Amino acid sequence: MAGMNVEEKQDMCRFVLDVSEEFGTTVVLIEHDMGVVMDISDRVVVLDYGKKIGDGTPDEVRANPEVISAYLGASH
């Protein structure tokens, strides 16, 4: 959703959710906007340089120390 404004992102989120509901299928979303990811996902997988470092619900991933360290930095 890079380059989209807020309204366009909202429309795209509605579309993704509608498709998933209507067809009863999983949608694989690759997105860097964490607000979008956390808002519309049932399950999130986090990669860091190709290595899986987190997997679970948005709340579980948000609280994962390895994800926090990789994406927010860790104090040394």
N, CA, C and O atoms as CSV, one atom per row, in Angstrom:
chain,resi,resn,atom,element,x,y,z
A,1,MET,N,N,0.816,-1.190,0.000
A,1,MET,CA,C,0.000,0.000,0.000
A,1,MET,C,C,0.864,1.260,0.000
A,1,MET,O,O,0.408,2.361,0.308
A,2,ALA,N,N,2.117,1.050,-0.355
A,2,ALA,CA,C,3.046,2.172,-0.418
A,2,ALA,C,C,2.530,3.228,-1.386
A,2,ALA,O,O,2.071,2.905,-2.481
A,3,GLY,N,N,2.604,4.450,-0.990
A,3,GLY,CA,C,2.190,5.550,-1.843
A,3,GLY,C,C,0.707,5.856,-1.780
A,3,GLY,O,O,0.259,6.819,-2.403
A,4,MET,N,N,-0.062,5.080,-1.057
A,4,MET,CA,C,-1.497,5.334,-0.955
A,4,MET,C,C,-1.778,6.322,0.172
A,4,MET,O,O,-1.075,6.359,1.182
A,5,ASN,N,N,-2.825,7.120,-0.026
A,5,ASN,CA,C,-3.242,8.004,1.060
A,5,ASN,C,C,-4.136,7.220,2.021
A,5,ASN,O,O,-4.450,6.057,1.768
A,6,VAL,N,N,-4.540,7.845,3.110
A,6,VAL,CA,C,-5.310,7.167,4.151
A,6,VAL,C,C,-6.609,6.576,3.603
A,6,VAL,O,O,-6.951,5.436,3.915
A,7,GLU,N,N,-7.319,7.332,2.804
A,7,GLU,CA,C,-8.583,6.850,2.244
A,7,GLU,C,C,-8.373,5.641,1.348
A,7,GLU,O,O,-9.146,4.685,1.402
A,8,GLU,N,N,-7.345,5.675,0.534
A,8,GLU,CA,C,-7.051,4.545,-0.348
A,8,GLU,C,C,-6.682,3.299,0.457
A,8,GLU,O,O,-7.086,2.188,0.113
A,9,LYS,N,N,-5.918,3.489,1.522
A,9,LYS,CA,C,-5.554,2.351,2.385
A,9,LYS,C,C,-6.792,1.762,3.050
A,9,LYS,O,O,-6.921,0.542,3.146
A,10,GLN,N,N,-7.699,2.614,3.508
A,10,GLN,CA,C,-8.937,2.131,4.116
A,10,GLN,C,C,-9.757,1.335,3.109
A,10,GLN,O,O,-10.300,0.280,3.439
A,11,ASP,N,N,-9.846,1.832,1.896
A,11,ASP,CA,C,-10.576,1.115,0.835
A,11,ASP,C,C,-9.930,-0.242,0.558
A,11,ASP,O,O,-10.629,-1.245,0.411
A,12,MET,N,N,-8.626,-0.274,0.490
A,12,MET,CA,C,-7.918,-1.526,0.210
A,12,MET,C,C,-8.111,-2.525,1.359
A,12,MET,O,O,-8.288,-3.720,1.119
A,13,CYS,N,N,-8.076,-2.041,2.592
A,13,CYS,CA,C,-8.314,-2.912,3.751
A,13,CYS,C,C,-9.711,-3.514,3.699
A,13,CYS,O,O,-9.884,-4.709,3.938
A,14,ARG,N,N,-10.702,-2.696,3.390
A,14,ARG,CA,C,-12.073,-3.200,3.259
A,14,ARG,C,C,-12.158,-4.266,2.168
A,14,ARG,O,O,-12.826,-5.287,2.336
A,15,PHE,N,N,-11.477,-4.019,1.053
A,15,PHE,CA,C,-11.474,-4.972,-0.058
A,15,PHE,C,C,-10.874,-6.308,0.371
A,15,PHE,O,O,-11.446,-7.362,0.094
A,16,VAL,N,N,-9.731,-6.271,1.042
A,16,VAL,CA,C,-9.068,-7.496,1.492
A,16,VAL,C,C,-9.969,-8.267,2.447
A,16,VAL,O,O,-10.125,-9.481,2.313
A,17,LEU,N,N,-10.562,-7.568,3.408
A,17,LEU,CA,C,-11.452,-8.226,4.367
A,17,LEU,C,C,-12.697,-8.795,3.684
A,17,LEU,O,O,-13.141,-9.893,4.020
A,18,ASP,N,N,-13.258,-8.057,2.734
A,18,ASP,CA,C,-14.441,-8.521,2.000
A,18,ASP,C,C,-14.140,-9.780,1.186
A,18,ASP,O,O,-14.935,-10.720,1.173
A,19,VAL,N,N,-12.995,-9.797,0.511
A,19,VAL,CA,C,-12.606,-10.961,-0.292
A,19,VAL,C,C,-12.445,-12.179,0.610
A,19,VAL,O,O,-12.928,-13.264,0.286
A,20,SER,N,N,-11.770,-12.000,1.736
A,20,SER,CA,C,-11.567,-13.102,2.667
A,20,SER,C,C,-12.891,-13.658,3.174
A,20,SER,O,O,-13.079,-14.872,3.244
A,21,GLU,N,N,-13.803,-12.764,3.525
A,21,GLU,CA,C,-15.107,-13.189,4.048
A,21,GLU,C,C,-15.972,-13.831,2.963
A,21,GLU,O,O,-16.571,-14.886,3.174
A,22,GLU,N,N,-16.028,-13.188,1.816
A,22,GLU,CA,C,-16.908,-13.680,0.743
A,22,GLU,C,C,-16.504,-15.058,0.236
A,22,GLU,O,O,-17.357,-15.909,-0.015
A,23,PHE,N,N,-15.200,-15.272,0.086
A,23,PHE,CA,C,-14.725,-16.527,-0.480
A,23,PHE,C,C,-14.262,-17.516,0.585
A,23,PHE,O,O,-13.926,-18.657,0.267
A,24,GLY,N,N,-14.243,-17.083,1.858
A,24,GLY,CA,C,-13.831,-17.973,2.939
A,24,GLY,C,C,-12.414,-18.471,2.780
A,24,GLY,O,O,-12.114,-19.633,3.051
A,25,THR,N,N,-11.550,-17.587,2.340
A,25,THR,CA,C,-10.183,-17.989,2.035
A,25,THR,C,C,-9.174,-17.150,2.809
A,25,THR,O,O,-9.484,-16.061,3.292
A,26,THR,N,N,-7.989,-17.672,2.911
A,26,THR,CA,C,-6.893,-16.946,3.523
A,26,THR,C,C,-6.315,-15.971,2.513
A,26,THR,O,O,-6.192,-16.294,1.331
A,27,VAL,N,N,-5.969,-14.803,2.966
A,27,VAL,CA,C,-5.310,-13.810,2.136
A,27,VAL,C,C,-3.918,-13.582,2.721
A,27,VAL,O,O,-3.780,-13.256,3.900
A,28,VAL,N,N,-2.902,-13.753,1.902
A,28,VAL,CA,C,-1.542,-13.484,2.335
A,28,VAL,C,C,-1.239,-12.037,1.984
A,28,VAL,O,O,-1.268,-11.644,0.818
A,29,LEU,N,N,-0.950,-11.260,3.004
A,29,LEU,CA,C,-0.688,-9.826,2.845
A,29,LEU,C,C,0.757,-9.558,3.202
A,29,LEU,O,O,1.193,-9.868,4.310
A,30,ILE,N,N,1.492,-8.994,2.287
A,30,ILE,CA,C,2.870,-8.583,2.561
A,30,ILE,C,C,2.849,-7.063,2.573
A,30,ILE,O,O,2.655,-6.421,1.541
A,31,GLU,N,N,3.050,-6.501,3.756
A,31,GLU,CA,C,2.863,-5.059,3.931
A,31,GLU,C,C,3.803,-4.545,5.016
A,31,GLU,O,O,4.078,-5.236,5.997
A,32,HIS,N,N,4.287,-3.330,4.824
A,32,HIS,CA,C,5.188,-2.717,5.796
A,32,HIS,C,C,4.491,-1.713,6.707
A,32,HIS,O,O,5.083,-1.261,7.688
A,33,ASP,N,N,3.265,-1.362,6.406
A,33,ASP,CA,C,2.508,-0.449,7.262
A,33,ASP,C,C,1.943,-1.276,8.415
A,33,ASP,O,O,0.949,-1.984,8.253
A,34,MET,N,N,2.585,-1.181,9.577
A,34,MET,CA,C,2.213,-2.026,10.712
A,34,MET,C,C,0.817,-1.727,11.235
A,34,MET,O,O,0.173,-2.614,11.795
A,35,GLY,N,N,0.338,-0.520,11.070
A,35,GLY,CA,C,-1.029,-0.200,11.455
A,35,GLY,C,C,-2.018,-1.009,10.650
A,35,GLY,O,O,-2.969,-1.566,11.198
A,36,VAL,N,N,-1.799,-1.076,9.358
A,36,VAL,CA,C,-2.656,-1.862,8.467
A,36,VAL,C,C,-2.565,-3.338,8.838
A,36,VAL,O,O,-3.587,-4.006,8.995
A,37,VAL,N,N,-1.352,-3.840,8.977
A,37,VAL,CA,C,-1.149,-5.258,9.279
A,37,VAL,C,C,-1.860,-5.644,10.566
A,37,VAL,O,O,-2.602,-6.626,10.596
A,38,MET,N,N,-1.641,-4.884,11.622
A,38,MET,CA,C,-2.205,-5.227,12.923
A,38,MET,C,C,-3.726,-5.066,12.958
A,38,MET,O,O,-4.408,-5.771,13.702
A,39,ASP,N,N,-4.251,-4.152,12.166
A,39,ASP,CA,C,-5.699,-3.910,12.162
A,39,ASP,C,C,-6.499,-4.996,11.437
A,39,ASP,O,O,-7.615,-5.311,11.851
A,40,ILE,N,N,-5.954,-5.564,10.378
A,40,ILE,CA,C,-6.779,-6.469,9.570
A,40,ILE,C,C,-6.345,-7.931,9.629
A,40,ILE,O,O,-6.972,-8.779,8.994
A,41,SER,N,N,-5.306,-8.239,10.363
A,41,SER,CA,C,-4.787,-9.608,10.374
A,41,SER,C,C,-5.264,-10.406,11.576
A,41,SER,O,O,-5.376,-9.889,12.687
A,42,ASP,N,N,-5.546,-11.691,11.322
A,42,ASP,CA,C,-5.825,-12.639,12.402
A,42,ASP,C,C,-4.522,-13.241,12.914
A,42,ASP,O,O,-4.387,-13.568,14.093
A,43,ARG,N,N,-3.571,-13.376,12.000
A,43,ARG,CA,C,-2.276,-13.974,12.320
A,43,ARG,C,C,-1.205,-13.184,11.588
A,43,ARG,O,O,-1.390,-12.764,10.445
A,44,VAL,N,N,-0.078,-12.988,12.268
A,44,VAL,CA,C,1.018,-12.213,11.699
A,44,VAL,C,C,2.300,-13.042,11.796
A,44,VAL,O,O,2.575,-13.650,12.830
A,45,VAL,N,N,3.072,-13.061,10.725
A,45,VAL,CA,C,4.388,-13.677,10.723
A,45,VAL,C,C,5.380,-12.561,10.430
A,45,VAL,O,O,5.207,-11.794,9.482
A,46,VAL,N,N,6.420,-12.479,11.254
A,46,VAL,CA,C,7.409,-11.407,11.116
A,46,VAL,C,C,8.732,-12.007,10.678
A,46,VAL,O,O,9.224,-12.967,11.271
A,47,LEU,N,N,9.301,-11.426,9.628
A,47,LEU,CA,C,10.608,-11.849,9.137
A,47,LEU,C,C,11.634,-10.762,9.402
A,47,LEU,O,O,11.330,-9.571,9.342
A,48,ASP,N,N,12.846,-11.191,9.693
A,48,ASP,CA,C,13.975,-10.277,9.840
A,48,ASP,C,C,15.109,-10.845,8.995
A,48,ASP,O,O,15.710,-11.859,9.349
A,49,TYR,N,N,15.394,-10.190,7.887
A,49,TYR,CA,C,16.396,-10.675,6.939
A,49,TYR,C,C,16.132,-12.120,6.529
A,49,TYR,O,O,17.059,-12.924,6.438
A,50,GLY,N,N,14.860,-12.449,6.281
A,50,GLY,CA,C,14.477,-13.768,5.804
A,50,GLY,C,C,14.302,-14.815,6.884
A,50,GLY,O,O,13.900,-15.939,6.582
A,51,LYS,N,N,14.588,-14.489,8.121
A,51,LYS,CA,C,14.436,-15.431,9.235
A,51,LYS,C,C,13.151,-15.104,9.988
A,51,LYS,O,O,12.910,-13.949,10.341
A,52,LYS,N,N,12.325,-16.126,10.235
A,52,LYS,CA,C,11.089,-15.906,10.978
A,52,LYS,C,C,11.431,-15.656,12.445
A,52,LYS,O,O,12.053,-16.492,13.101
A,53,ILE,N,N,11.012,-14.487,12.951
A,53,ILE,CA,C,11.295,-14.145,14.348
A,53,ILE,C,C,10.028,-13.989,15.181
A,53,ILE,O,O,10.105,-13.847,16.401
A,54,GLY,N,N,8.879,-14.013,14.543
A,54,GLY,CA,C,7.631,-13.887,15.276
A,54,GLY,C,C,6.492,-14.501,14.505
A,54,GLY,O,O,6.476,-14.493,13.274
A,55,ASP,N,N,5.523,-15.044,15.255
A,55,ASP,CA,C,4.390,-15.701,14.625
A,55,ASP,C,C,3.275,-15.782,15.657
A,55,ASP,O,O,3.480,-16.307,16.752
A,56,GLY,N,N,2.101,-15.267,15.320
A,56,GLY,CA,C,0.975,-15.354,16.244
A,56,GLY,C,C,-0.061,-14.297,15.963
A,56,GLY,O,O,-0.116,-13.729,14.872
A,57,THR,N,N,-0.881,-14.043,16.959
A,57,THR,CA,C,-1.880,-12.987,16.824
A,57,THR,C,C,-1.171,-11.641,16.816
A,57,THR,O,O,-0.014,-11.554,17.229
A,58,PRO,N,N,-1.841,-10.592,16.354
A,58,PRO,CA,C,-1.201,-9.275,16.397
A,58,PRO,C,C,-0.710,-8.893,17.806
A,58,PRO,O,O,0.375,-8.329,17.951
A,59,ASP,N,N,-1.499,-9.197,18.832
A,59,ASP,CA,C,-1.070,-8.876,20.200
A,59,ASP,C,C,0.154,-9.673,20.624
A,59,ASP,O,O,1.044,-9.138,21.284
A,60,GLU,N,N,0.205,-10.948,20.250
A,60,GLU,CA,C,1.368,-11.772,20.586
A,60,GLU,C,C,2.623,-11.253,19.891
A,60,GLU,O,O,3.685,-11.158,20.507
A,61,VAL,N,N,2.501,-10.921,18.619
A,61,VAL,CA,C,3.650,-10.433,17.855
A,61,VAL,C,C,4.095,-9.071,18.379
A,61,VAL,O,O,5.292,-8.803,18.482
A,62,ARG,N,N,3.137,-8.217,18.707
A,62,ARG,CA,C,3.436,-6.880,19.216
A,62,ARG,C,C,4.243,-6.952,20.519
A,62,ARG,O,O,5.046,-6.062,20.799
A,63,ALA,N,N,4.030,-8.009,21.315
A,63,ALA,CA,C,4.694,-8.153,22.607
A,63,ALA,C,C,5.968,-9.013,22.537
A,63,ALA,O,O,6.653,-9.183,23.545
A,64,ASN,N,N,6.279,-9.545,21.370
A,64,ASN,CA,C,7.427,-10.432,21.211
A,64,ASN,C,C,8.740,-9.649,21.330
A,64,ASN,O,O,8.978,-8.732,20.544
A,65,PRO,N,N,9.596,-9.995,22.304
A,65,PRO,CA,C,10.851,-9.255,22.505
A,65,PRO,C,C,11.774,-9.247,21.289
A,65,PRO,O,O,12.446,-8.250,21.024
A,66,GLU,N,N,11.807,-10.354,20.551
A,66,GLU,CA,C,12.677,-10.410,19.371
A,66,GLU,C,C,12.174,-9.469,18.271
A,66,GLU,O,O,12.971,-8.836,17.579
A,67,VAL,N,N,10.860,-9.383,18.116
A,67,VAL,CA,C,10.274,-8.465,17.133
A,67,VAL,C,C,10.537,-7.022,17.559
A,67,VAL,O,O,10.926,-6.189,16.741
A,68,ILE,N,N,10.327,-6.738,18.812
A,68,ILE,CA,C,10.570,-5.378,19.340
A,68,ILE,C,C,12.023,-4.992,19.094
A,68,ILE,O,O,12.306,-3.894,18.613
A,69,SER,N,N,12.934,-5.884,19.421
A,69,SER,CA,C,14.364,-5.597,19.237
A,69,SER,C,C,14.713,-5.339,17.775
A,69,SER,O,O,15.445,-4.402,17.459
A,70,ALA,N,N,14.178,-6.186,16.880
A,70,ALA,CA,C,14.522,-6.078,15.455
A,70,ALA,C,C,13.929,-4.832,14.817
A,70,ALA,O,O,14.562,-4.216,13.960
A,71,TYR,N,N,12.716,-4.452,15.227
A,71,TYR,CA,C,12.025,-3.372,14.532
A,71,TYR,C,C,12.025,-2.043,15.259
A,71,TYR,O,O,11.825,-0.998,14.640
A,72,LEU,N,N,12.246,-2.068,16.554
A,72,LEU,CA,C,12.278,-0.815,17.310
A,72,LEU,C,C,13.663,-0.520,17.863
A,72,LEU,O,O,13.931,0.586,18.331
A,73,GLY,N,N,14.537,-1.511,17.807
A,73,GLY,CA,C,15.882,-1.354,18.335
A,73,GLY,C,C,15.908,-1.715,19.809
A,73,GLY,O,O,14.894,-1.655,20.505
A,74,ALA,N,N,17.065,-2.081,20.254
A,74,ALA,CA,C,17.244,-2.444,21.663
A,74,ALA,C,C,18.290,-1.533,22.272
A,74,ALA,O,O,19.273,-1.171,21.624
A,75,SER,N,N,18.072,-1.173,23.504
A,75,SER,CA,C,19.076,-0.355,24.180
A,75,SER,C,C,20.242,-1.239,24.594
A,75,SER,O,O,20.055,-2.381,25.014
A,76,HIS,N,N,21.433,-0.703,24.470
A,76,HIS,CA,C,22.646,-1.483,24.790
A,76,HIS,C,C,23.354,-0.872,25.958
A,76,HIS,O,O,24.393,-1.376,26.383
